[in-house]
């Protein structure tokens, strides 16, 4: 077979129909195929990229695989949400005011019962011997049982009030962050500070000072006198209450008549401590109402001026 024109030389495989067809295809293939780079650029734009076609440009990397096949990919990153908005504390403040007003008559009853108990003790014990009749001693016992029942009610009421107060206290602490204040301790201390032994004599007061300072409207500084008085009354009530709890006598421990004098003296001291605790609780309730209302008003006045975003 003779050579055909073109750059490709056909291979003579001994002839045959299929050999001739292959040789004709090689002979008809053009030597150079011109490439229009403009067409490639337009193709790149259509596929979503602006870059012109460049020889040797590597393909883009595949998307990262976040998990096993079939699981959705995580959402795209988004900037953090804005800080929480100012939350009103008026409702909690009103609830606290009602609760503290309610415990005032309870503690008045406590004080009156303790005064009656002391009067009855004088009827039974003259300082040296028991002079009262069995009926007088029985009445003394009934008054003591009433005093103990009132003490349990008072403790239960204070626990419930304490829960509401801590919620109010924590929310007030969170609000000052919205005002732009940056105290040294985190908001969690508005709760945790009350439960740290010994340190709870000081830590809650420091948090309260931070809240008070961060809540004051600009150019309207208010004296924290009510805060200081509230804390002194609160700590004083707690200390006197602890003393009263340790002084309560137990006449079942008396085995000798000579022990009666010391036991009745301790009984009288216990009554005095309970009277002081009841009176201080009334004062502390009034000062707490003043502190809660003052701080609540300050925060809402500050919020009315606008808060930084």
Protein Blocks (a to p, Z undefined) as FASTA:
>chain_A
ZZdedjbdcddehiajklmmmmmmmmmpcfbdcddfklmmmmmmmnopabdcdehiacdd
ddddfbdehiacdddddddddddddddfklmmmmmmmmmmmmmmmmmmmmmmmmmmmmmm
mmmpgojacfbdfklmmmmmmmmmmmmmmmmmmmmmmmmmmmmmmmmmmmmmmmmmmnop
acfbdfklmmmmmmgghjlmmmmmmmmmmmmmmmpcghiaccfklmmmmmmmmmmmmmmm
mmmmmmpccfklpmbfklmmmmmmmmmmmmmmmmmmmmmmmmmmmmmmmmmmmmmmmmmm
mmmnopaZZ
